Amino acid sequence: MRALTHSLLGRSWLVVLALFAVSCSTPSSPTPTPSVITEEEVNEAQKAWCKGLVDIATASRDGRDYVKEANEFIDKAYDFNGKGKVFFRPTLAFTPHAFRTDKAGTLSYFIGGNPAFPGDGEGFARGPWVSADYSNALGNGVNGIQIHGDIALVMGTVTLTDCQGKKTVVDKVFVFRKQAPKELKLIVHMSAKSNEPPPSPTPTPIPCPKQPK
């Protein structure tokens, strides 16, 4: 009986050692490297952003559920559920809410209705917009897209057209991170209204007065 017990114990240790050896020899699965963003994907992401903005405006005018439309737009376009933060500087936002870093502040800018952000009114996306078109042309033949692996930096303009045909041009800086094949989400969105050309001739800056020695 004692011999049988020793035999079973010996075999148990052999099984444990064998399993340990297998676990040590089996390589761990490498962390998948995100695929490189393509310029086509960047353009598709910008088209989707423009369409999403107009869809919110259209739903609001038609009396449809623009809140649902806005939530779906933000979830699709912005990386609030990702591994980092989102930095959003809206065109018409001002202190103390000039910068938005969470979904609540971003949603408020687009559709309003949040008492924590009283300056947003009824929301920018609920405006009279009927179309939105983007351009990455920076002049002198420069294309405003830089791609660095799974990150893309984009500079250019978005032209918004209202129901009266009036156009508003907004300067944009977008930074996209690739989440999955053909899925890009914004991690930075900097926006500013385009400046009008100064009157001619350009005003000369007034120099600072010289300080007495």
Secondary structure in CASP SS format (residue, H / E / C, confidence):
PFRMAT SS
TARGET T0000
AUTHOR 0000-0000-0000
METHOD secondary structure of the structure
MODEL  1
M C 1.00
R H 1.00
A H 1.00
L H 1.00
T H 1.00
H H 1.00
S H 1.00
L H 1.00
L H 1.00
G H 1.00
R H 1.00
S H 1.00
W H 1.00
L H 1.00
V H 1.00
V H 1.00
L H 1.00
A H 1.00
L H 1.00
F H 1.00
A H 1.00
V H 1.00
S H 1.00
C H 1.00
S H 1.00
T C 1.00
P C 1.00
S C 1.00
S C 1.00
P C 1.00
T C 1.00
P C 1.00
T C 1.00
P C 1.00
S C 1.00
V C 1.00
I C 1.00
T C 1.00
E H 1.00
E H 1.00
E H 1.00
V H 1.00
N H 1.00
E H 1.00
A H 1.00
Q H 1.00
K H 1.00
A H 1.00
W H 1.00
C H 1.00
K H 1.00
G H 1.00
L H 1.00
V H 1.00
D H 1.00
I H 1.00
A H 1.00
T H 1.00
A H 1.00
S H 1.00
R H 1.00
D C 1.00
G C 1.00
R C 1.00
D C 1.00
Y H 1.00
V H 1.00
K H 1.00
E H 1.00
A H 1.00
N H 1.00
E H 1.00
F H 1.00
I H 1.00
D H 1.00
K H 1.00
A H 1.00
Y E 1.00
D C 1.00
F C 1.00
N C 1.00
G C 1.00
K C 1.00
G C 1.00
K C 1.00
V C 1.00
F E 1.00
F E 1.00
R E 1.00
P C 1.00
T C 1.00
L C 1.00
A C 1.00
F C 1.00
T C 1.00
P C 1.00
H C 1.00
A C 1.00
F C 1.00
R E 1.00
T C 1.00
D C 1.00
K H 1.00
A H 1.00
G H 1.00
T H 1.00
L H 1.00
S H 1.00
Y H 1.00
F H 1.00
I H 1.00
G C 1.00
G C 1.00
N C 1.00
P C 1.00
A C 1.00
F C 1.00
P H 1.00
G H 1.00
D H 1.00
G C 1.00
E C 1.00
G C 1.00
F H 1.00
A H 1.00
R H 1.00
G C 1.00
P C 1.00
W E 1.00
V E 1.00
S E 1.00
A E 1.00
D E 1.00
Y E 1.00
S E 1.00
N C 1.00
A E 1.00
L C 1.00
G C 1.00
N C 1.00
G C 1.00
V C 1.00
N E 1.00
G C 1.00
I E 1.00
Q E 1.00
I E 1.00
H E 1.00
G C 1.00
D C 1.00
I E 1.00
A E 1.00
L E 1.00
V E 1.00
M E 1.00
G E 1.00
T E 1.00
V E 1.00
T E 1.00
L E 1.00
T E 1.00
D E 1.00
C C 1.00
Q C 1.00
G C 1.00
K C 1.00
K E 1.00
T E 1.00
V E 1.00
V E 1.00
D E 1.00
K E 1.00
V E 1.00
F E 1.00
V E 1.00
F E 1.00
R E 1.00
K E 1.00
Q E 1.00
A E 1.00
P C 1.00
K C 1.00
E E 1.00
L E 1.00
K E 1.00
L E 1.00
I E 1.00
V E 1.00
H E 1.00
M E 1.00
S E 1.00
A E 1.00
K E 1.00
S C 1.00
N C 1.00
E C 1.00
P C 1.00
P C 1.00
P C 1.00
S C 1.00
P C 1.00
T C 1.00
P C 1.00
T C 1.00
P C 1.00
I C 1.00
P C 1.00
C C 1.00
P C 1.00
K C 1.00
Q C 1.00
P C 1.00
K C 1.00
END
